[in-house]
Amino acid sequence: MTITTLRSQINASTYAPHTGGNQMLVLSVRASAKLAWTQFDLSSYTEGVKLTFRYTAWNSSKVADIKGIAGSSIAFQKQNGADWDPIIPVGQTTADILPLLTGEYITLEYDFAPGVYRIYYDAPGAIGTSNTNLAVVMDDIVIYK
């Protein structure tokens, strides 16, 4: 698997809800950097049928701030030529997962086909200079076959 990133990193925390202190993927935006994404080349996973990951805020006390960023969205997308198509999670009606954000982990499920995917955090109204105030977390990314 190949992973490329913009404003995302692997990090760890022992603060709630990340009580295990395990590694997780963190996407961070701020006033001077309004996009964050992590791209996964999963083209070789030809037997995959579904993909899941857990999702929450880096800092559970900042959920309202993250959800309040003007014009923002977070989506799981699949590359289609030069375009990125947003994917709607199983059981949801929209691809934007920002409204689902809470201070606790939720699990999102997606139908899977081999290809290049990315988790894309667009925050055109982001303010501040902190790398963590508006950060979100993806953890336990699993491909089922």
Secondary structure as GFF3:
##gff-version 3
##sequence-region A 1 145
A	DSSP	beta_strand	2	6	.	.	.	ID=ss1
A	DSSP	beta_strand	8	12	.	.	.	ID=ss2
A	DSSP	beta_strand	23	27	.	.	.	ID=ss3
A	DSSP	beta_strand	35	41	.	.	.	ID=ss4
A	DSSP	beta_strand	50	57	.	.	.	ID=ss5
A	DSSP	three_ten_helix	60	62	.	.	.	ID=ss6
A	DSSP	alpha_helix	63	67	.	.	.	ID=ss7
A	DSSP	beta_strand	73	80	.	.	.	ID=ss8
A	DSSP	beta_strand	83	86	.	.	.	ID=ss9
A	DSSP	three_ten_helix	98	100	.	.	.	ID=ss10
A	DSSP	beta_strand	106	111	.	.	.	ID=ss11
A	DSSP	beta_strand	116	122	.	.	.	ID=ss12
A	DSSP	beta_strand	136	144	.	.	.	ID=ss13
###
